[in-house]
Each structure stands twice: as structure tokens, then as C-alpha cells.
Amino acid sequence: MLRDTAACYRFRTRTRLATLILRGASPQIMAGARQALSIAIILMVISEMFAASNGLGFTIIQFQRSFALPQMWSGIILLGLIGVALSLLFRFVETRVLAWYFGQRNTQHSGA
């Protein structure tokens, strides 16, 4: 129906892409980006653990190998805090970018 409406109003291709296609796909794009963020953090730390000479993953492995367990666990906790902070930052950006979507979803659920 939106495509037919856009055709009736003779929207240009760029306007149709920005207002219909990208806006309709943006919730799925943001969900994919949220999943990609967590996978990227995991892969970054794992690659640091095995193939780097510096970084948080490398430091955690070095502490483990030298039996410095309190420092190792502090690195693991720091890694968790970084993950939580990035997740909260992404959630903040997501609510700003998709404010129209969450507002629309809330009005549909409250009216039902």
C-alpha cells in the first residue's frame, strides 16, 4: 500500500528509498547491528588472546599464565563492564534513532 501511495504521489527513487524502504527496514537493521556488536566484542577479545602482543585479551591471558588470578579476574570484570557500557550506549542510540518506531509500537499496543 505504501508503494502504491508513493507511486501516486510520484516520489522520486531517492525519496522512496529514504522514507519507505530504509525507514521500514531500520528496526531489523538495528537488531542486526546489536547482534553484531556483541559478536564483534567477543571476536576482538579472542583474537587478542591468541594473536596479539597487547590489548585486554592478551593481558588477561598473561595474568592467567603467571598465576596472577586477582588481576586476571579484574580484567574479565573490566571486559564485562565494557560490554555492558557499549550495550547501554547502543540502546541509547537505538531509542533516539527509532523513536518513531517505539512510539508507534506503544500506541498500537495500548489501543489493543
Phi, psi and omega in degrees: 000320179295323179295319178293320178297317178296324178292322178294322178277358179055050175295142174290165181298318180296317179293319178297319179296315184287320187270330184254304189287305182294321180293323178289328181269350186299324176298320178289324177296316180292323177295319177295321178293324178296317177294320180295327179298313181293320178293322180296320178296315180298312181294325178296314181292319179297319178293326175293326181293326187254332191229013183241163176249006173202171181115171184292317178297317177298317180296319178298316179295320179297318177296322179295315181293331180264011178059031174267075188295319178299319179292323178298313181292327176294324175294321179294318178295319177299320178298319176296319179294322176297318178297317179295317180297317178294324178295317178294320177297318178294321178298320178298313179297319181297318180292329177288314184290322183254032180300321179297323182289314180294323177295318178294319180294321179293321179290328178289322180284327181283336180277344185278000000 
